[in-house]
Amino acid sequence: MANYANQKRMDILNADLVEHKKDTESDGYYYPMEYKYIDIAAKELNGNAFKIWLYLLRWRNKGYVFLSPAAIENAMGIKKSSVSDSIKELKLKGVITEDVDKENKMYFNAVPDIWREKYD
């Protein structure tokens, strides 16, 4: 992972619950997730917020990611000027939470409890 300015560490909640598997078709990994949660994220989030959700999802095997607008722009094609609004949406939806005791520390929860309560 490249280093970018304005990075914030984000821990991935429940990362240990997801077994990452090697994709034999490529050099990448894939992460088993019930399709319904991908569908729910697509319903609950706008396009750019959904792209960031997917970006964060791919770091679940590591358990954390250093998040920055430049990294998201580079990986997902979202302009840095739009990243901030999308991050705000993810916070409002409970996907991203900030640690009030630790500056620059955030958490990613791919399936917030509110989504489970609403759709399960």
Long-range contacts (C-beta under 8 A, 24 or more apart in sequence): 1-65, 1-66, 1-71, 2-71, 2-74, 3-66, 4-66, 4-68, 4-69, 4-70, 4-71, 4-74, 5-68, 5-70, 6-68, 6-69, 6-70, 7-66, 7-67, 7-68, 7-71, 8-66, 8-67, 8-68, 8-104, 8-105, 8-106, 9-64, 9-65, 9-66, 9-67, 9-104, 9-105, 9-106, 10-56, 10-64, 10-65, 10-66, 10-67, 10-96, 10-105, 10-106, 10-107, 10-108, 11-63, 11-64, 11-105, 11-106, 11-107, 11-108, 12-56, 12-59, 12-60, 12-62, 12-63, 12-64, 12-65, 12-107, 12-108, 12-110, 13-107, 13-108, 13-109, 13-110, 14-109, 14-110, 15-60, 15-61, 15-62, 15-63, 15-64, 16-63, 18-60, 18-61, 20-60, 20-61, 29-58, 29-61, 31-57, 31-58, 31-60, 31-61, 33-57, 33-110, 36-119, 37-110, 37-111, 37-115, 40-111, 40-115, 40-119, 41-110, 41-111, 41-115, 44-93, 44-115, 45-89, 45-90, 45-93, 45-95, 46-86, 46-89, 48-78, 48-82, 48-83, 48-85, 48-86, 49-86, 49-89, 49-90, 49-93, 49-95, 51-76, 51-77, 51-78, 51-86, 52-76, 52-78, 52-83, 52-86, 52-87, 52-90, 53-90, 53-95, 53-110, 56-95, 56-108, 56-110, 57-110, 59-108, 60-110, 65-108, 67-106
